[in-house]
Each structure stands twice: as structure tokens, then as C-alpha cells.
Amino acid sequence: MDLSNQKRMAADVLDVGQNRVWIDPGRADEVENAITKQDIRNLIESGVIQKKDKQGNSRGRTRDRERQQHKGRQKGPGRRKGSKEGRKKSKDEWKEKIRAIRKELKEMRDNDELTSSEYRELYNRAKGGFFRNKKHMNIYIEKNIKTE
């Protein structure tokens, strides 16, 4: 039973590709007798010929990968494309670091842990890139400022 002509006409009527046309195998003899597009339209109306849903791409594997990456996995050098700067700009890193250090310095000054001259000296050192991070600054303060 060759239904290729009917399938072609149905695809045209349904405005889909031929792969998305479904013909009820139990009523194939009815479809075989359909020779006009109007016959095809009637079969579509009665549910003998139907349009299959579009097939999408599953996001399951993507979700799994995203959960792993959230935990810090799957981020090694083999996964990276682009330069180090392309992933995180050095200026953005600097902004995060200097803002954290300056916030800490202001809190220490406001809580009278630092005098204004000590604050200014440490502020300028931070501006010059002397401290690697907040912890490094606190260690420096413990060793050099608190002992005086």
C-alpha cells in the first residue's frame, strides 16, 4: 500500500514536512482512496491523519552539567574557551578586591581600631596594590599597626 502521494498532500495541507505527518495504520485503506486535497482535509478533520509534534532538544543533560558546575566541577582548562581576561576581567577582579579592602578599612576607622593617619596610610597602600586581599591586610595590621 503506497501512501506517499497522500502523505505529500497531507504535508502540504498541514503545512509541515512529510516526516511530521501521521496516518492511522488501522484506517490506511480509507487514506488510500483519498485522491484530492479535499479528501485529505476530511481525513484530517476526522483524525485519521494528524500532525506530529515538533521534536525539541532535551535539556536534561544541560541541567545536570549546570548543577555540577554550580558545585565547581567541569570548569577545568579543557572546558575553557577564550583568554583569562575573557572569562573575568582583571579590572573587575581589582574592583572587587579594592572595594572589600576599603570597606574593611572604613569599618576599622569607624570602630576606632585605626587612627585617621593609620587609615590614610593603609588606604594609600591598598590603592598602590600592596595588599593581596583582606586577609593579607589584616595580617599586616596585626603585625605592624597594633603592636605600635
C-alpha positions as CSV (number, residue, x, y, z in Angstrom):
1,M,0.0,0.0,0.0
2,D,1.7,3.2,-1.2
3,L,0.5,6.2,0.6
4,S,3.4,8.5,-0.4
5,N,1.1,10.8,-2.5
6,Q,-1.4,11.1,0.3
7,K,1.4,11.8,2.8
8,R,2.8,14.5,0.4
9,M,-0.7,16.2,0.1
10,A,-1.3,16.0,3.8
11,A,2.1,17.6,4.5
12,D,1.1,20.4,2.1
13,V,-2.3,20.9,3.7
14,L,-0.9,20.7,7.3
15,D,2.0,23.0,6.3
16,V,4.6,20.6,7.8
17,G,7.3,18.3,6.5
18,Q,6.3,14.8,5.4
19,N,8.1,13.3,8.4
20,R,5.6,15.0,10.7
21,V,2.5,13.5,9.0
22,W,0.9,10.6,11.0
23,I,-1.5,8.3,9.3
24,D,-3.6,5.9,11.3
25,P,-2.4,2.4,10.3
26,G,-5.7,0.8,11.1
27,R,-7.5,3.1,8.6
28,A,-4.9,3.1,5.8
29,D,-7.4,1.8,3.3
30,E,-9.5,4.9,3.7
31,V,-6.4,7.1,3.1
32,E,-5.5,5.1,0.0
33,N,-8.8,6.1,-1.6
34,A,-8.2,9.8,-0.9
35,I,-7.1,11.3,-4.2
36,T,-7.8,15.0,-3.7
37,K,-6.7,17.6,-1.2
38,Q,-10.3,17.9,-0.1
39,D,-10.4,14.2,0.7
40,I,-7.2,14.7,2.8
41,R,-8.8,17.7,4.6
42,N,-11.8,15.5,5.5
43,L,-9.5,12.8,6.9
44,I,-7.6,15.3,8.9
45,E,-10.9,16.6,10.4
46,S,-11.9,13.0,11.3
47,G,-8.5,12.4,13.0
48,V,-7.2,9.7,10.6
49,I,-4.3,12.0,9.5
50,Q,-2.6,14.0,12.2
51,K,0.3,16.4,12.6
52,K,3.1,15.1,14.9
53,D,4.5,17.5,17.5
54,K,7.8,19.2,16.8
55,Q,10.7,17.4,18.4
56,G,12.7,19.6,20.8
57,N,16.1,19.1,22.4
58,S,16.2,17.7,25.9
59,R,17.7,20.0,28.5
60,G,18.3,17.1,31.0
61,R,22.0,16.8,30.3
62,T,22.4,20.5,30.4
63,R,20.7,20.8,33.8
64,D,23.0,18.0,35.1
65,R,26.0,19.8,33.8
66,E,24.9,23.2,35.3
67,R,24.3,21.5,38.7
68,Q,27.9,20.1,38.6
69,Q,29.3,23.5,37.5
70,H,27.5,25.2,40.4
71,K,29.4,22.9,42.7
72,G,32.7,24.0,40.9
73,R,33.1,20.8,38.8
74,Q,33.7,20.7,35.0
75,K,35.4,24.1,34.8
76,G,39.0,22.9,34.1
77,P,41.2,24.1,31.3
78,G,39.7,21.7,28.8
79,R,36.3,23.4,29.2
80,R,37.6,27.0,28.8
81,K,37.5,28.9,25.6
82,G,39.0,32.4,25.3
83,S,41.5,34.1,27.4
84,K,41.6,34.5,31.2
85,E,40.6,38.1,30.6
86,G,37.6,37.0,28.5
87,R,36.3,35.0,31.5
88,K,36.8,37.6,34.1
89,K,38.4,41.0,33.5
90,S,41.4,41.8,35.7
91,K,39.8,45.2,36.3
92,D,36.6,43.6,37.7
93,E,38.8,41.4,40.0
94,W,40.6,44.6,41.1
95,K,37.3,46.4,41.8
96,E,36.0,43.5,43.9
97,K,39.3,43.4,45.9
98,I,39.7,47.1,46.5
99,R,36.1,47.6,47.5
100,A,36.3,44.9,50.1
101,I,39.6,46.3,51.5
102,R,38.3,49.8,51.6
103,K,35.0,48.7,53.3
104,E,37.1,46.9,55.9
105,L,39.3,49.9,56.5
106,K,36.3,52.2,56.9
107,E,34.7,49.9,59.5
108,M,38.0,49.7,61.4
109,R,38.3,53.5,61.4
110,D,34.7,54.0,62.5
111,N,35.2,51.5,65.3
112,D,38.3,53.4,66.5
113,E,40.6,50.5,65.7
114,L,42.6,52.8,63.4
115,T,43.5,56.4,63.7
116,S,42.8,58.6,60.7
117,S,46.5,58.8,59.9
118,E,46.9,55.0,60.0
119,Y,43.7,54.7,58.0
120,R,45.1,57.1,55.3
121,E,48.5,55.2,55.2
122,L,46.7,51.8,54.8
123,Y,44.3,53.3,52.2
124,N,47.1,54.5,50.1
125,R,49.0,51.2,50.4
126,A,45.8,49.4,49.2
127,K,45.5,51.9,46.3
128,G,49.0,51.1,45.3
129,G,48.3,47.3,45.2
130,F,50.2,46.5,48.3
131,F,47.6,44.1,49.8
132,R,46.7,40.8,48.0
133,N,43.4,40.6,49.8
134,K,41.5,41.5,53.0
135,K,43.2,38.7,55.0
136,H,46.7,39.9,53.9
137,M,45.8,43.5,55.0
138,N,44.5,42.3,58.4
139,I,47.7,40.3,59.0
140,Y,49.8,43.4,58.1
141,I,47.7,45.5,60.5
142,E,48.2,42.9,63.3
143,K,52.0,42.8,62.8
144,N,52.8,46.5,62.1
145,I,50.0,48.7,63.4
146,K,48.6,47.0,66.5
147,T,52.0,46.4,68.1
148,E,53.0,50.1,68.0
